[in-house]
């Protein structure tokens, strides 16, 4: 007999001024834990925002009443139909979003991923009308104030990214991007950008400083990005001690050149570093992955803005939650995870102290009413980390495990009395 606890943990950040960590939850693998068992892993890294690449009902049901904010995805394969059929968009929203609200906190839908730089160029013309139709579907259902519509872009939409003050979008994409930026401004949705300094270092390790891409540059500046130093933008005179912020400022400048100086907001929808790669993938290692993501998360929790917009909150989604063993491509593609499929850390995140209170984090609500929080996982907590940052301190999970053991022992005792000979 399986005992199911009737409580679950809500995600409450004690420091409301601290920026929340987001995580990409990809599932191109055949060995990942159940969504219920993912909940304590997210808690362990302080992640309260999750980005999916689909709208997996198992995940959305498992995270009901946890307070975790979800971005769900509508894949590139849907764009052609969604762009020409408002009815198809309405049906998708009704089936994949509406049933899970408000219990699951879905805040946004990404319509496609890196469509404008996708190898199927025919989809570029489908993107904007598909976004419009999905937004209209939300409005028809009265959900457009709760759920926004956006799409994630590769940095390859930029024609120029260095120096940041010269940032510009590709000429052939400016018309489409202008439409999308106007859409974001009118609907209040963010522009999403996938940014990977790893690729810049991998492509030119002799010229690109490893310290610069790992957020470890010194306070000194050079124009040619010498080892250990940041860079100085010769036009803006702004100092950059990491490449990621330089890339985002290039996006801000490119937006301003099209007339969008203050809005929309920009979010980093993907960034990360692989812990393993092929022989020719320079820099892919557990040590570098630990440095990149540890330093990135510290910046996120400190509410650090970019040099160009130091007071502007920058939301970041780390890529990725798990190593995904079925992803195609080079070895690095299968080794971006913070965790291995068994729930143990792929490497240690160092020098990070949690901003949350364990008392607040472990608040529970019992009962079986519609507002109850149901935890269908009764497994033991995963391995903890000596760093403290990855250690799991969940009274609810431990309590559920103890309750399960006690209940099973009681059943065995009753069975013994029942079947014992008189």
N, C-alpha and C positions, 0 to 999 in steps of 0.2 A: 504494500500500500504506500502511495506517495502522499506525503503531507505537504500542503501548500500554505505558506504564510499569508496572512491577510494584511500585511503592512509592506510598505516600500519606502525607500529613502527619497526625500526631496532634495534638490540641489539648491542650496541657499548660500550665496556668497556673503560672508560677513563684512567684507570691505566693499561697499557698493561703489566706491570711487575707483576701485581697481578694474582695469580692463579684463574682460573674460577671455579665456583661451578657447579657440575654436579648433575642431579637428575634422578631417575628412575621413569618413567611414566607408571605404571601398570594400567590395566583397567579391572580387574576382579570384576566388580561391575555393578549395573543396575541403578545407580543414579548420575553418574558423569556429569560434565558440558561438553558442546561441546568443541572440540579442539580450536576453535576461542576464547572462553572465558578462556582458560588456559593460553593464551599468557601473559596477564597482571599479572597473578599469578607468572609465571616464572620470569618476570621482577622484581617483588616485592622482590624476594629473591636473585636477581643477578645471576640467573642460565642461562648460555649461552650454556650448553651442556645437552643433553637429551638422555637417554637410553630407548629404547622401547624393549618389549619382542616379538614383531612381526614387521610387516611393514604396519601398519594401514594406508590405503590411505587417510582417513579423516584427520589424524594428519599430514601426510607428505604434503598434499595440503595446509592445514591451515597455516603451518609454512614456506611456500615458500617465499623467499626473505627477511626473517627475520634475516638471518645470524646465527641462532642457529645451532649448530653442533649436528647431530643425529647419534646414534648407533642404527641400526635396528637389529631385532632378527629373526633367523630361528629356529623354535621350535624343541624340541627333536623328535617329531613325524615325522619329515622329514628326520632324519639322515639316516635311513636304505636305503631309495631310493637314497638320495643324494650321499651316499658313493659308490654306484655301477653304477650310471648313470650320466655321465658328461652332458648328454642332459637335464636331469631333473634340474641339477644345473644351466645350461645355461638359461633354461626357467624361473626358479625362479628369477634369477637376472634381466632378461629382463622384467619381469612383475612387480617386487616389488622394484627395485632399479633404473634402467636406466630411466624410464619415469619421475622421479622426479628430476633428475639432469639436470642442475646445480642449478635450482631455490631453491631446498631444499638441504641444505648442509649435505648430508649423508657422513660420514667419515669412518664408519666401519660397519661390519656385524658380529654379534655373532652367531656362528654355535653351537646351543645347549646351555643348561645351566646346570652346575654341572653334566655333563654327566658321568664323571669318578667315581662319588660317587652316581649315580642314582640307584634306586632300580632295574631297568632293566639292569643287567650287560651285556647283549648282545649288548648294544649300545656302549660300550667302544671301541670295535674294529671298529665301524663305524665312530667314531669321526674324526680321522686324515684324512682318505680318503675323507670324506665329506668336510673338510676344504680345502683340496687340490683341489677338484673339483670346489668349489665355487670360490676359488682364480683364477683357470684357466678360469672360465667363465668370471670373471672380466677382466682378461688379454685379452681374445678374443675380448672383447668389448672396449678395450682401457681404462678401468676404474681402473686398479689395482694400479695406482699411486695416485689416489684420494681416493679410498675406500680400506681399509685393511680388513683382515679376522682374527678373533680370536674366543675364546670361554671363558666362565666364569667358574671358578672352586670354589668349596667349600674348606674351609681350611681343610676339612677332607682328602684332598690329602696328608697332612703332616702326617708323622709317629711320628715325634718329633717336638714340637714347643717351648718347654721351657727347658733351657734358650734359647733365640734367637740364640746364637752362636752354638747351637746343632741342629738347624733346619735341617730336612731331609724329603724327600718324601717317601711315602709308597713303600716298596720293590716291591710289585706286580704291581705298576703303573709306576715305573721308566723308563721302556722301552718306554711306550707310551708318557710319559711326555718329555723324551729326544727328541723324534720325533717332538713333538709340539714346544718345545723350539727352536729347530733347524729351524723349519718352521718360527717362529716369527723372529728369527735373520735374516734369509734370506729375508723375505718380509717386515721387518720393522714394524711389528704389535706388540702390547703390550700383555703381559700376564695379564689376568684379574683374580682377586681374590675377592670372597665375604667373608668379615670378619665381625663378629658380637661379640664384647666383651660381649654383653648382654647375650649370651648363656653361656659363661663361668661364669658370675656372677650368673645367674639363677640356674645353676647346682651346684654351691658351694658357696653360699653367706657368709658362715662362714669363709672361707679361702681366698676368693677373695675380696679385698678392693673395695668398691663402688667408692671411690674417684679415685682410680687407673683406673677404667674402664670409668669413666666420665671425664677424662682429668683434674682432680682436685687434683692430688697428690702434696705433698710438694716437696721441693728440696732435702729433706733428702732421704737417701737410706737404704734399708734393704734387706737381702737375702731372707726373708720369706714373703715379701709384707705385712708388718704390716699396720694397719689402718692409712690412711693419708699419707703413704709414697710411693715413687716409688720403683723400684727394681734395683739392681746392678747385671749385668751379670757377674758371677764369672770368666768366661773365657776371654771375650773381655774387661771387666772392664767398659763397657758402662752403663750409667744410663738411665733408662726408667721411665718416669713419666706418661705413659699411655699404656694400653694394646694393642691398635690398632697398634701402631708403633712397639711394640715388636713382634706382629704377622707378620707384613710385613717384618721385618728384618729376622725372621725365614725363610720366603720364599726366601729372597735373599741368605741366607746361603745354603739352600737346592739347589737352582739353581747353586751356585758356586761349590757345591759338584759334580754336574753332568758336570762341565766344562763350565758353563755359568756365568762368573764372571762380565761381563760388560753389556751384553745384553741378552735377550730383556729387555725393560723397564717393570715396574710393575704398574698396575693401580688397585685401589680399586673399583670394579664394583658394589658392594653393601655394605653398612654399615648403620646402623640406630638403633633406639631404640623405642619400642612401648610405646604408651601413656596409654595403658590399656591392661589388661591380665586377665587370670583366677586366682583363689585364690592361686594356687600353682606356679604361674609365678611371682616369687619374683623380685621386682624392676621395674615392668612395671607400669609406672605412668606418668602423664603429667609433673611433676616436673623433673623427671630423663630424660625424653625424651628431654625436653627443655635444660637441662644442657648438655647432650651428643651432640646434634646437634648444639647448639649455640657454644660450645667450639670447636667442629670439624670444623665448618665453619670458625671460626676465624683462626684456624691453616692453613686451606686451603688458605685463602686469604693472609696469611703472608708468603706463600711459604715455610712452614716448612717441611724440609726433616726429615727422620728418623735418629736416632743416628748413625746408620751404614753408611747411605748415606745422610748426612745433606745438601749437595748441589744438590741433585737430586730431580727434580720436581716430586711430587706425585699427580696425578690426582685422584679425589674422586667423586663417584656418590652416593649421599645420597639416602637411601631407606626410604620413598618413597614420591611421590608427594601427593597422596590422600590415605585416609582410603578406603579400598576396601571391601565392605560388602559381597561379594560372595566368598571370599577365604576360602578354607577348613582349618581344623586344629584348634588349640587353639585360644582363643580370640585375643591374641597378633598379630596373622597373619592378622587380619582385622583392626589393629590400629597402623600401622607404619607411617601413613601419616602426612605430615606437615600441610595439609589442610583437612578440612571436605569436603564432596561433594558439599556443597553450596558455597564453596570458602572462608569460614571464617577459620582462623587459628585453628588448633587442640589444639595448645598451643602457648605461646609467645616465640619467639627467642630473647634472651636478650643480651645486651652488644655488639651488632654488629652494626657497621656503614658501610654503603654502600661505595664501592670503586669507584663507577661510577659517572659520571657527568650527571645530569638530562638533560642538554642541549644536550649532545651527545646521551644519551639514547633515547631521543624523536625525533631524526632526522627522517624526513619522506620524501618520494618521491611520488609525485602524478602522475596522468596520467593513460592512458589505454594501453600503449605500452607493449611489451613483457617484458620489464625491470621494469614495474611498480610494486608497492607493494600494494596488494589489501587486505583490511581488511573487512571481511564479518560479523564482529561482530559490532552491534550498541547498545549493552547493556551498562548499567551504570557500573562504576567501582565497584568491590566488596568492602566489608567493609575493612577499613584500620586498622592499628595497632598503638597503642600508643607508641610502641617501636621505630617507625621510620623505622626499618629494614623491616617490613612487610607492611609498608604503600606504596600505589601505587601512583606514581607521573607521570601520563601519560597524557600529554597535548593532545595527539592524541585521546586517548579513550574518554576523556572528550569532546573534540571538536566534535567528531563523535556523541556523545550523544546529545549535544546542537543542532547540525545541524539537527539531526533526529527530535527533538521536534519542531524546527522552521519549518521544511518542513511539518510536520503533521498539524501544526496550519494553514499554508498557504493553504493546501489542504482543510481543513475544511472551511476556509473563502471562497475559490472559490466555494465549493459546496453550501454554503449558498447563494451566489449571484445567482448561476445557478438555484437553486430550489425555490428561493423566488418568491412569486406571484407578478405579475406586478402591 
